[in-house]
Amino acid sequence: MKPSARVACLTVALGLLAAPPASAAERHDISIAQGRLGDAVIALARQTGTSIGMTDPALANLPVPALSGRMSVDDALARLLRAAPARARKIDGASWRIASAPRRRPPAAPPPPAPRPTAPPAPEEPAADIVVTASKRDTPLLRYAGGIDMVTDNILSTSEAAGGTATLLQRVAALSSTHVGSGRNKLFVRAIADSGFTGPTQATTGQYFSDMRLNYAAPDPDLRLFDVGGVEVLEGPQGTLYGAGSLGGILRIVPHAPNLGEWSGQVSAGVSAVEHGRVGGDLSAVLNIPLMAEKLALRIVGYGVDEGGYIDDRLRGLRDVNDTRTRGARAALRFAPDDAWIIDLTGLYQRIEGDDAQYAARSVSELARESTVAQPYFSDYWLTNLRIERQWDSLRFVSSTGYVHQVLAESYDATQPGGSSGLFRQQNSIDLFTTENRLVRDLDNGLGWILGMSFLESTSNIRRSLTYYGDPHEAPAVLPGVAVIGMGIPAPATGVKNKVREATLFGEASVEPWRGLIATFGGRLTHSRLSGKALDPVDALSDYDLARAEAQADRTETIFLPSFSLLTDALPGLTMFARYQQGFRPGGLAVDDQRVRRFRNDRIGTAELGIRSGQPGRDPVAFSANFAYTDWRDIQADVTDRRGLPTTANIGDGRIYTLEGRLVLHPARGLTLDASAIYNDSRLVRPTPLVRALHFEGQSLSLPNVASLGGRLAVDYRLPVGNAAQIRINGSACYVGKSRLGVGPSLGGEQGDYVDTALSASWSRGPLELSLSLSNIFDSNGNRFALGTPFDLSTDYYTPVRPRTVRVGMAFAF
């Protein structure tokens, strides 16, 4: 049997074994006697396999009524607390916390009595208050001082889960990305974007899987979102709580935790077809297994996604060359010896394989190019994490330790005019170890404090080679100092190794000096040890040059990042806040014209004003607006060396003005309207001599990859059919504004300025769901990324928007 066939069979086998995500909507048989709230909570947690804590011990003595029947955890908590001065807050897919109800001001005058309806409509199922768990202090949304976007599990469909990061780009207006290929892209929040290439620079957006960091000096691993309870995007620098690499913000994926109480599962499958391209599909499976009643459970996830290609290579006579395949698996083991302890052990693996590059050439066709060689890539990603939590009423200890190994291998067409075929390869191998231990006190209404310490070690090895397939004596000069071997034998080119060790102390506290005014202050002290060296240096590099570059890279840095905010909800139904926070990235080594050079650390500070009212999805009207000013010093970005290859350098100081807003309407039962927009004004105010040398008259010195305008319009409608079925219709349109790929004439081409649309419909009854989705409805075309191969910057290459794609899917839960 061929390897590809064995992989397919394994994926199908995983699909036949799996099961549905346990969520707040999952129903359980519940029987609770009348009595104290403390006893009722213990019984509810045991019967549902969930974790339910209380912030105030006095709440345990509150009287609650008896409860019996089959219902969700949200519904059970709402009924228990209906007459109690307390409320439940959802922490994740299997955790809740009960806190005292917020103090309410009496209205100035009693409202007039409402007319009594003759037939009142059935109430919607109660929804838990929205809690920002990415704040690490379980802060209620209305008392969180900062911009945030949340995508919950009841919003994500199966087809969207298969889309991974691409789905989040459709959902969050402040989130953008490059489009080199799945597993190769960089994510940007707001306008904090540095470059479009993958190199030794650390990402500007921190990415997390629960409490575990996903990447460091590496691109977005693009994990598929199967069995995920939600995604939180915190905007603006998050240096105090998350440290280096969170300049633009952080993106946190919250997986469903194992359910200690019952077996469950889900299998989903879909078939997709892309216009002008090939057929694809996706298969996923989830299985939840209680191994020891109410104490030990295992949750397994497996999936496979095939995305059909749609770009032709006319020179080689091939069609649809850019197929992409993703295979992944995840397992989580939860042990809860008693109500105070939770121990989670998680492991995941994902591999992405792309048959060829994603770009086309307008001079050839909208969806075609002419290349002499294939340019495949792959991304291997491994993660293991151990998380331990201990709860004492309002005091909580969390320890998270994990390891990541990520390998990204890329290739570029290096063929020169008049020469035989050539291929340039680059492989980045990253090892990341992190551990964080924090003590948190969660008080009611967003008050409390956090103290923590962390350690991080990241090692990145970038190796390069040049393969020439012709006679070496006839090979044109491609890279200076690289001895071309020819006949398809790779010749090593200079690479780099960067290593970072960080030890950190951090803390944050929120107090309420006056009623309705919350002051939050914090800081992070980081001591970093940086080192770097050349890998496989070419003969043209002298020992002196190497020693000098490595001596510059070998250094220590100590950085303190302060933060503070003020928030007031003195006006009923309205929250206003002011916030300031910083972030930074360490420096390192990069290759420039086969020379090893150092780039310095960069630092960012953002001052922000915001206003918020209501909670999206809960209240009839919810809106938010933010204005931010960002000062960015010694910006790290990718430019091109004299051979056109990307290299990393400090390009100067910049400033960014950002204005964004969101309006969510819930005018009728089952209907939600969502509109958001973001405007950015970015500029290099103090460019370096290198950038000034690349600059020519009339070219804007705006920051690379920063779109000046973006927006999203969406509608979601859910219609009950009979007593057990439901129809759901969802549509969206997203606008991506203009931006530039990089700095300098060769990278100054425009990208963006297109609209991406999507429409989906589903019918569900009991455990069965059937769905139909359509993306890029009007089959529009646009440039998502302007670089094809760095060895040819004169051809009009571009990366087209994925053509119209239709998917038919089915999911079955048990």
C-alpha positions in Angstrom: 0.0 0.0 0.0 1.3 3.5 -0.9 2.1 5.9 2.0 -0.6 8.3 0.9 -3.1 5.4 1.0 -2.0 4.4 4.4 -2.4 8.0 5.7 -5.9 8.1 4.2 -6.9 4.8 5.8 -5.6 6.0 9.2 -7.6 9.3 8.9 -10.8 7.4 8.0 -10.3 5.1 11.0 -9.8 8.0 13.3 -13.0 9.5 11.9 -15.0 6.4 12.7 -13.9 6.5 16.3 -14.7 10.0 17.4 -17.1 12.3 19.2 -18.6 15.8 19.8 -17.3 18.6 21.8 -18.7 18.9 25.3 -20.1 22.4 25.5 -22.5 24.6 27.6 -25.3 23.4 25.3 -24.7 19.7 26.1 -27.6 18.3 28.1 -27.3 16.0 31.1 -29.6 14.1 33.4 -29.6 16.2 36.6 -31.2 15.5 40.0 -30.4 17.9 42.9 -32.3 18.1 46.2 -33.4 21.4 47.8 -30.9 22.8 50.2 -27.6 24.9 50.2 -25.9 26.3 47.1 -22.6 24.7 48.2 -24.1 21.2 48.2 -26.0 21.8 45.0 -22.8 22.9 43.2 -20.9 19.8 44.3 -23.7 17.6 43.1 -24.0 19.4 39.8 -20.3 19.2 39.1 -20.2 15.5 39.8 -23.3 14.8 37.6 -22.0 16.8 34.6 -18.2 16.2 34.8 -17.6 20.0 35.1 -15.6 22.3 37.4 -17.7 24.9 39.3 -16.1 27.2 41.9 -17.2 30.1 44.1 -15.4 33.3 44.7 -17.0 33.9 48.1 -17.4 31.1 50.7 -20.6 32.9 52.1 -22.4 32.0 48.9 -22.3 28.3 49.8 -25.0 28.9 52.5 -27.6 30.4 50.1 -30.8 28.4 49.8 -31.6 26.9 46.4 -34.6 25.0 45.1 -34.7 21.4 44.0 -33.7 20.6 40.4 -34.6 17.6 38.2 -34.6 16.9 34.5 -32.4 16.8 31.4 -30.7 20.2 30.8 -27.5 22.0 30.0 -25.1 23.2 32.7 -25.9 26.8 31.8 -29.6 26.2 32.2 -29.1 24.3 35.5 -27.0 27.2 37.0 -29.5 29.8 35.8 -32.4 27.9 37.6 -30.4 27.4 40.8 -29.4 31.1 41.0 -32.7 32.5 39.8 -33.6 33.9 43.2 -30.1 34.1 44.6 -27.9 37.3 44.7 -25.2 35.5 42.6 -24.4 34.8 39.0 -22.5 32.2 37.1 -19.6 33.0 34.8 -18.4 30.5 32.1 -14.6 30.1 32.3 -14.1 27.5 29.4 -15.9 24.6 27.9 -16.2 22.7 31.2 -15.6 25.3 34.0 -17.8 27.9 35.7 -17.3 30.2 38.6 -20.1 31.6 40.8 -19.7 35.2 42.1 -21.9 37.6 44.0 -24.2 39.5 41.7 -23.1 43.1 40.8 -24.5 45.9 42.8 -27.3 47.6 40.9 -28.3 51.2 41.2 -32.1 51.8 41.6 -33.7 53.6 38.7 -34.6 57.3 39.1 -38.2 56.4 38.6 -40.1 53.1 38.4 -40.8 52.2 34.8 -44.4 52.1 33.7 -45.9 48.6 33.8 -45.7 46.8 30.5 -48.9 45.5 29.0 -49.4 41.9 29.7 -49.1 39.8 26.5 -51.8 37.3 25.8 -49.3 34.7 24.7 -45.8 35.4 25.9 -43.0 33.9 23.7 -40.9 31.1 25.1 -37.8 32.5 26.7 -34.4 31.8 25.1 -32.0 29.6 27.0 -30.1 31.6 29.6 -26.6 32.6 28.6 -23.7 32.9 31.0 -21.9 36.2 31.3 -19.0 36.6 29.0 -15.7 36.3 30.8 -12.3 37.3 29.3 -10.2 34.2 30.4 -7.2 35.4 28.3 -6.8 38.2 31.0 -5.6 35.3 33.3 -7.9 36.8 36.0 -11.3 35.7 34.5 -12.4 39.3 34.0 -16.0 40.1 33.1 -16.2 41.5 29.6 -17.8 44.8 30.8 -15.0 45.3 33.2 -12.1 44.5 30.9 -10.1 47.6 29.9 -9.0 46.8 26.4 -10.1 45.8 22.9 -11.2 42.2 22.5 -12.8 39.9 20.0 -14.3 36.6 20.9 -15.3 33.7 18.7 -17.3 31.1 20.7 -18.0 27.4 19.9 -21.7 28.1 19.3 -20.6 30.4 16.4 -18.0 28.1 14.7 -19.5 25.6 12.3 -17.7 22.4 11.3 -16.7 23.8 7.9 -15.2 26.9 9.6 -13.3 24.6 12.0 -11.7 23.0 9.0 -10.6 26.4 7.8 -8.3 27.1 10.8 -6.9 30.6 10.9 -8.7 31.6 7.6 -11.9 31.3 9.6 -10.7 33.8 12.2 -9.7 36.3 9.5 -13.3 36.2 8.4 -14.6 36.7 11.9 -12.3 39.4 13.4 -11.8 42.7 11.6 -8.7 43.6 13.6 -6.9 40.3 12.6 -4.9 40.1 9.3 -2.4 37.7 7.8 0.0 37.1 5.0 -1.0 34.4 2.5 2.2 32.5 1.6 0.5 29.2 2.4 -1.1 27.4 5.4 1.5 26.9 8.1 3.8 29.7 6.6 1.8 32.8 7.4 2.3 35.6 9.9 -0.7 36.9 11.9 -1.1 40.6 12.7 -3.5 42.3 15.2 -4.5 45.8 14.4 -1.8 47.5 12.4 1.2 45.9 14.2 2.8 44.2 11.1 6.5 43.9 10.4 6.9 42.0 7.1 5.5 39.4 4.9 8.2 36.7 5.1 9.2 34.1 7.6 12.6 34.6 9.0 14.5 34.9 12.4 12.2 37.7 13.7 9.8 36.8 16.4 6.1 37.1 15.6 4.3 40.4 16.5 1.2 38.4 17.7 1.5 35.9 20.6 -0.4 32.7 20.0 -1.6 30.3 22.7 -3.3 27.0 23.1 -5.0 27.3 26.5 -2.0 28.4 28.6 0.7 27.1 26.3 2.6 29.3 23.9 2.3 28.0 20.3 5.3 29.8 18.6 8.2 32.2 19.1 10.5 32.9 16.1 8.1 31.0 13.8 5.0 31.6 11.7 1.4 30.7 12.6 1.1 26.8 12.8 -2.5 27.2 11.6 -4.0 24.6 13.9 -7.5 23.5 12.8 -10.3 24.5 15.1 -12.0 21.2 15.6 -13.3 20.6 19.2 -12.5 24.2 20.2 -14.6 26.0 22.9 -13.6 29.5 21.7 -10.9 31.8 20.5 -10.0 35.1 22.2 -8.1 37.9 20.5 -6.8 40.6 22.9 -5.8 43.7 21.0 -2.9 46.0 21.6 0.4 45.2 23.4 0.1 42.5 26.1 3.6 42.7 27.5 2.7 42.6 31.2 0.9 39.2 31.1 2.4 37.7 28.0 5.9 39.1 27.6 8.0 39.2 24.4 6.3 38.9 21.0 2.9 40.3 22.0 3.4 43.7 20.3 0.1 43.7 18.5 -1.8 41.5 20.9 -2.4 37.8 21.5 -4.6 35.1 20.0 -5.7 32.3 22.5 -7.4 29.1 21.4 -9.5 27.4 24.2 -10.0 23.7 23.5 -12.8 21.7 25.1 -11.6 19.9 28.2 -12.3 16.2 28.8 -15.7 15.6 30.4 -15.4 13.5 33.6 -19.0 12.5 33.6 -20.1 10.8 30.4 -19.1 9.2 27.1 -19.7 11.4 24.1 -18.5 11.8 20.5 -18.9 13.4 17.2 -18.0 12.5 13.6 -18.0 15.1 10.8 -17.2 14.9 7.1 -17.4 17.3 4.2 -16.7 17.4 0.4 -15.6 20.7 -1.2 -15.1 21.8 -4.8 -13.2 24.9 -5.8 -14.0 26.7 -9.1 -11.2 26.4 -11.7 -9.7 23.7 -9.4 -9.8 20.3 -7.7 -12.1 18.6 -5.3 -11.2 18.5 -1.6 -12.6 17.4 1.7 -12.4 17.2 5.4 -13.0 14.6 8.1 -12.9 15.0 11.9 -13.7 12.9 14.9 -13.8 13.5 18.6 -14.2 10.9 21.4 -14.6 11.6 25.1 -13.9 8.6 27.4 -14.5 8.8 31.2 -11.8 6.4 32.5 -12.6 6.8 36.2 -16.0 8.2 37.2 -15.8 11.9 38.0 -12.1 11.8 38.4 -10.3 10.8 35.2 -11.2 11.3 31.5 -9.5 11.2 28.1 -10.5 13.3 25.1 -9.2 12.4 21.6 -9.4 14.5 18.4 -8.4 13.5 14.9 -8.8 15.3 11.6 -7.7 15.5 8.0 -8.3 18.4 5.6 -7.5 18.4 1.8 -7.7 21.8 0.0 -7.9 21.4 -3.7 -5.4 23.4 -5.9 -6.5 26.0 -8.4 -3.3 27.4 -9.9 -1.8 26.0 -13.2 1.8 25.9 -14.2 1.8 26.3 -18.0 5.6 26.0 -18.5 5.5 22.5 -17.0 2.0 21.7 -18.4 0.5 21.0 -15.0 -3.0 21.9 -13.6 -4.0 22.8 -10.1 -0.5 22.4 -8.6 -1.1 24.0 -5.2 -2.9 21.2 -3.4 -2.5 21.4 0.4 -3.1 18.6 2.9 -3.4 18.8 6.7 -3.4 15.9 9.1 -3.7 16.3 12.9 -4.4 14.6 16.2 -4.8 15.8 19.7 -5.3 14.0 23.1 -6.1 15.5 26.5 -6.1 13.6 29.8 -7.8 15.3 32.8 -7.4 14.1 36.4 -9.5 15.7 39.1 -8.7 13.9 42.4 -11.1 16.3 44.3 -13.0 19.5 43.8 -9.9 21.6 44.3 -7.4 20.1 41.9 -7.4 19.9 38.1 -4.5 18.3 36.2 -4.5 18.4 32.4 -1.9 16.6 30.2 -2.2 17.6 26.5 -0.4 16.5 23.4 -1.0 17.4 19.7 0.6 16.9 16.3 -0.2 18.5 13.0 1.5 18.2 9.6 0.8 20.5 6.6 2.1 19.6 3.1 1.8 22.0 0.2 2.6 20.6 -3.3 3.6 23.9 -4.7 3.6 27.7 -4.2 0.4 29.7 -4.0 1.2 32.5 -6.4 0.3 33.3 -10.0 1.5 35.8 -12.6 -0.9 38.3 -14.1 1.1 38.4 -17.3 0.3 34.7 -17.8 -3.2 34.4 -16.4 -5.2 35.2 -13.2 -4.7 31.6 -12.0 -1.5 30.5 -13.7 2.2 31.1 -13.8 5.3 29.6 -15.5 7.9 28.0 -13.3 10.7 25.6 -14.2 10.5 23.6 -10.9 8.0 22.7 -8.2 8.2 24.7 -5.0 6.8 22.4 -2.3 6.8 23.1 1.5 5.8 21.3 4.7 5.2 22.3 8.3 5.6 19.8 11.2 4.2 20.8 14.6 4.4 19.0 17.9 3.2 20.3 21.3 3.0 18.8 24.8 1.7 20.6 27.9 1.1 19.9 31.5 -1.3 22.2 33.3 -2.0 22.1 37.1 -4.7 24.2 38.8 -5.4 24.4 42.5 -8.4 26.4 43.8 -9.0 27.8 47.3 -12.3 29.8 47.1 -11.2 33.0 45.5 -7.5 32.1 45.4 -6.1 30.0 42.5 -2.7 28.6 41.6 -2.0 27.7 37.9 1.2 26.0 36.6 1.7 25.4 32.9 4.8 23.8 31.4 5.3 22.6 27.9 7.5 22.0 24.9 7.0 22.8 21.2 9.0 21.4 18.2 8.2 23.1 14.9 9.9 22.5 11.5 9.1 24.6 8.4 10.7 23.7 5.1 10.2 26.0 2.1 11.5 26.2 -1.4 11.8 28.9 -4.1 12.4 28.8 -7.8 16.0 30.2 -8.3 16.2 29.7 -12.0 18.0 32.6 -13.7 17.6 33.8 -17.3 19.6 31.6 -19.7 20.4 29.0 -17.1 19.1 25.6 -16.1 16.6 25.1 -13.3 17.5 26.1 -9.8 15.9 25.6 -6.4 16.6 27.5 -3.2 15.6 25.7 0.0 15.2 27.1 3.5 14.4 25.1 6.7 13.7 26.6 10.0 13.7 24.2 13.0 12.4 25.7 16.3 12.5 24.2 19.8 10.5 26.1 22.5 10.3 25.3 26.2 8.1 27.4 28.5 7.0 27.2 32.0 4.8 29.7 33.9 3.5 29.6 37.5 1.1 32.2 38.8 -1.1 32.9 41.8 -4.4 34.6 41.1 -7.1 36.0 43.3 -10.4 36.4 41.5 -12.7 38.8 43.2 -16.1 39.9 42.0 -16.6 42.5 39.3 -13.1 42.2 37.8 -11.2 43.0 40.9 -8.2 41.0 42.2 -4.6 40.4 41.5 -2.1 38.1 39.8 1.6 37.3 40.6 3.7 35.1 38.5 7.0 34.0 37.2 8.0 32.3 33.9 11.0 30.9 32.0 11.3 30.5 28.3 14.0 29.0 26.0 13.7 29.2 22.3 16.2 27.9 19.7 15.8 28.6 16.0 18.1 27.0 13.3 17.7 28.3 9.8 19.6 26.3 7.2 19.7 27.2 3.5 20.9 25.5 0.3 21.0 26.1 -3.5 20.4 23.2 -5.9 21.3 23.7 -9.6 20.1 21.0 -12.1 22.4 21.8 -15.0 26.2 21.8 -15.7 27.9 23.7 -12.8 30.4 25.3 -15.2 27.4 27.0 -17.0 25.6 28.0 -13.8 24.9 31.8 -13.5 25.8 33.6 -10.3 22.8 33.3 -8.0 24.2 33.7 -4.4 27.5 35.3 -3.7 30.1 32.9 -2.3 27.9 29.8 -2.8 29.8 27.1 -4.8 27.3 25.6 -7.2 27.7 21.8 -7.4 25.2 21.2 -10.1 23.5 18.0 -11.3 20.8 18.3 -8.7 23.1 18.2 -5.7 22.4 20.9 -3.0 25.1 23.3 -2.1 24.9 24.8 1.4 24.4 28.5 1.9 24.9 30.6 5.0 22.3 30.1 7.7 21.9 31.3 11.2 21.1 30.0 14.7 19.4 32.2 17.3 18.9 31.3 20.9 16.9 33.2 23.6 16.5 32.5 27.3 14.1 34.6 29.3 13.4 34.7 33.0 10.5 36.8 34.0 8.6 38.2 37.1 5.2 39.8 36.5 2.2 41.1 38.4 -1.0 43.0 38.0 -3.7 44.2 40.4 -7.1 45.9 40.0 -8.7 48.0 42.8 -11.9 50.0 43.1 -10.9 53.2 45.0 -14.4 54.7 44.3 -17.6 53.0 43.4 -17.7 52.6 39.6 -14.0 53.3 39.0 -11.4 50.5 38.6 -7.7 51.2 38.5 -5.4 48.5 37.2 -1.6 48.6 37.3 1.1 46.1 36.6 4.5 45.4 35.3 6.8 42.7 33.8 10.5 42.4 34.5 12.3 40.3 31.9 16.0 39.3 31.9 17.0 37.8 28.5 20.2 36.0 27.4 20.6 36.1 23.6 23.1 34.3 21.4 23.6 33.5 17.8 26.0 32.1 15.3 26.4 31.3 11.6 25.5 27.9 10.2 27.3 26.5 7.1 29.1 29.8 6.4 30.3 30.2 2.8 34.1 30.4 2.2 33.9 34.1 1.3 33.1 34.9 5.0 36.2 35.6 7.0 36.7 34.3 10.6 36.9 37.9 11.7 33.5 38.8 10.2 31.9 35.7 11.8 33.4 36.3 15.2 32.4 40.0 15.2 28.7 39.2 14.3 28.5 36.4 16.9 30.0 38.6 19.6 27.4 41.3 18.8 24.6 38.7 19.1 25.9 37.2 22.4 24.5 39.6 25.0 22.0 40.1 27.9 19.1 42.5 28.2 16.9 43.5 31.1 13.6 45.1 30.2 10.8 46.4 32.4 7.3 46.8 30.8 4.8 48.9 32.8 1.0 49.0 32.3 -1.9 50.8 33.8 -5.6 51.5 33.0 -8.6 53.2 34.4 -12.2 52.0 33.8 -15.5 53.4 34.8 -19.0 52.0 34.6 -20.6 54.8 36.7 -23.0 55.4 33.8 -25.5 52.6 33.7 -25.0 50.3 30.8 -21.8 52.0 29.6 -18.1 51.2 30.2 -15.3 53.6 29.4 -11.6 53.0 29.8 -8.1 54.4 29.2 -5.1 52.1 28.9 -1.4 52.1 28.4 0.8 49.1 27.8 4.1 48.1 26.2 5.6 45.2 24.4 9.0 44.2 23.0 10.9 41.6 20.8 14.5 40.6 21.3 17.1 41.0 18.6 19.1 38.4 16.8 21.1 37.5 13.7 20.1 37.5 10.0 21.8 36.8 6.7 22.4 39.8 4.4 24.3 39.1 1.1 25.6 35.9 2.7 26.9 38.0 5.6 25.7 37.5 9.1 24.5 40.7 10.7 22.8 41.7 13.9 19.4 43.3 14.3 18.4 45.0 17.6 15.4 44.5 19.8 12.3 46.7 19.1 9.8 48.1 21.6 6.3 49.4 21.4 4.0 51.5 23.5 0.3 52.0 23.0 -2.1 54.5 24.6 -5.8 53.6 24.1 -9.2 55.1 24.8 -12.3 52.9 24.6 -16.0 52.6 25.2 -18.2 49.6 25.4 -21.9 48.8 26.0 -23.6 45.4 26.2 -22.4 41.9 25.5 -22.5 40.6 21.9 -25.0 37.8 21.6 -26.7 38.5 24.9 -28.0 42.0 24.7 -30.3 43.6 22.1 -27.7 46.2 21.3 -23.9 45.9 22.0 -21.3 48.2 20.7 -17.6 49.1 21.3 -15.2 51.7 19.9 -11.5 52.2 20.5 -8.9 54.8 19.5 -5.2 54.0 19.9 -1.9 55.7 19.4 1.2 53.5 19.0 4.8 54.5 19.2 7.1 51.8 17.7 10.9 52.1 18.1 13.6 50.3 16.1 11.1 48.3 14.1 12.3 44.9 13.0 11.2 44.1 9.4 12.2 42.2 6.3 13.9 44.1 3.4 15.8 42.6 0.5 19.5 42.4 0.1 21.3 43.1 -3.2 20.4 39.7 -4.6 16.7 40.2 -3.8 16.6 37.7 -0.9 14.7 38.7 2.2 16.8 39.7 5.2 15.9 41.2 8.6 17.0 44.7 9.6 15.8 47.6 11.8 14.0 50.0 9.6 13.5 52.9 12.0 10.8 54.3 14.3 7.1 54.5 13.4 3.8 55.7 14.7 0.3 54.3 14.1 -3.2 55.8 14.7 -5.9 53.2 15.0 -9.7 53.7 15.1 -12.1 50.8 15.3 -15.7 50.1 16.1 -18.2 47.2 16.3 -22.0 47.1 16.5 -23.9 43.9 17.3 -27.7 43.9 17.1 -30.0 41.2 18.4 -33.4 42.6 17.2 -35.3 39.4 17.3 -35.1 35.9 18.7 -32.5 34.0 16.7 -31.3 37.0 14.6 -27.9 38.7 15.0 -26.5 41.5 12.9 -22.8 42.2 13.3 -20.8 45.1 11.8 -17.2 46.1 12.5 -14.6 48.4 10.9 -11.0 49.4 11.5 -8.9 52.3 10.2 -5.1 52.6 10.4 -2.8 55.5 9.7 0.8 54.2 9.9 4.0 55.9 9.0 7.8 55.6 9.4 8.7 58.9 11.0 12.4 58.2 11.5 13.6 55.8 8.8 17.1 54.4 9.0 19.7 55.3 6.3 19.1 51.8 4.7 15.4 52.6 4.2 16.2 56.2 3.0 18.5 54.7 0.4 15.7 52.4 -0.8 13.2 55.1 -0.8 12.4 57.0 -4.0 10.4 60.3 -4.5 6.7 59.8 -4.4 6.8 56.4 -2.6 4.8 56.4 0.7 6.8 55.5 3.8 3.9 53.6 5.4 4.6 50.5 7.4 4.5 47.2 5.5 1.5 44.9 5.5 -0.7 47.5 7.3 -4.0 47.9 5.5 -5.4 51.4 6.0 -9.0 50.2 6.1 -10.8 46.9 6.9 -14.4 46.0 7.7 -16.9 43.2 8.2 -20.7 42.8 7.8 -22.4 39.6 9.0 -25.8 38.2 9.7 -26.7 35.1 11.6 -30.3 33.7 11.7 -31.5 30.6 13.6 -35.0 29.3 13.1 -36.6 26.5 15.2 -38.5 24.0 13.1 -40.9 22.0 15.1 -39.8 20.9 18.6 -36.4 19.4 17.8 -35.0 20.8 14.5 -33.3 24.1 13.7 -32.2 25.9 10.5 -29.3 28.3 10.6 -28.2 30.8 7.9 -25.0 32.8 8.1 -23.6 35.3 5.7 -20.6 37.7 5.8 -18.7 40.1 3.6 -15.1 41.2 4.6 -13.2 44.1 3.1 -9.3 44.0 3.1 -7.8 47.4 2.4 -4.7 48.3 0.5 -1.2 47.7 1.9 2.4 47.2 0.7 4.4 44.0 0.9 7.6 45.6 2.3 10.0 48.5 2.3 11.8 49.6 -0.9 11.0 49.7 -4.6 11.3 46.0 -5.1 8.8 45.2 -2.3 6.6 48.3 -2.7 3.9 46.7 -4.8 0.3 47.1 -3.6 -1.7 44.2 -2.2 -5.2 43.9 -0.7 -8.2 46.1 -1.8 -10.7 43.2 -2.2 -13.9 41.9 -0.7 -14.3 38.3 0.5 -17.8 36.9 0.9 -19.3 33.7 2.4 -22.7 32.1 2.9 -23.7 29.0 4.8 -26.8 27.1 5.8 -27.4 24.2 8.1 -30.2 22.0 9.2 -29.9 20.1 12.5 -32.2 17.7 14.3 -31.1 15.9 17.4 -27.6 14.5 16.9 -27.6 15.1 13.1 -26.5 18.2 11.2 -26.4 18.8 7.4 -24.7 21.9 6.1 -24.0 23.7 2.8 -21.4 26.5 2.6 -20.1 28.8 -0.2 -17.1 31.0 0.1 -16.0 33.8 -2.3 -19.6 33.9 -3.6 -18.9 36.2 -6.6 -15.6 34.5 -7.5 -13.8 37.8 -7.1 -10.0 38.2 -7.5 -7.5 40.1 -5.5 -3.9 40.2 -4.4 -3.4 38.7 -1.0 0.4 38.7 -1.1 2.7 40.2 -3.8 5.9 38.1 -3.6 6.3 35.0 -5.8 10.0 34.0 -5.7 12.6 36.4 -4.3 14.9 35.5 -7.2 12.6 37.2 -9.6 11.2 40.5 -8.4 10.4 41.9 -11.9 7.6 39.6 -12.8 4.0 40.7 -11.9 3.5 37.9 -9.3 0.6 37.9 -6.9 -1.3 35.6 -4.6 -4.9 35.4 -5.7 -7.9 35.0 -3.4 -9.1 31.4 -3.3 -11.8 31.1 -6.0 -15.4 30.3 -5.2 -15.6 27.1 -3.2 -18.7 25.1 -2.2 -18.8 22.5 0.6 -21.4 20.0 1.6 -21.0 18.5 5.1 -22.6 16.3 7.7 -22.0 15.9 11.4 -23.3 13.3 13.8 -23.0 13.4 17.6 -23.6 10.7 20.2 
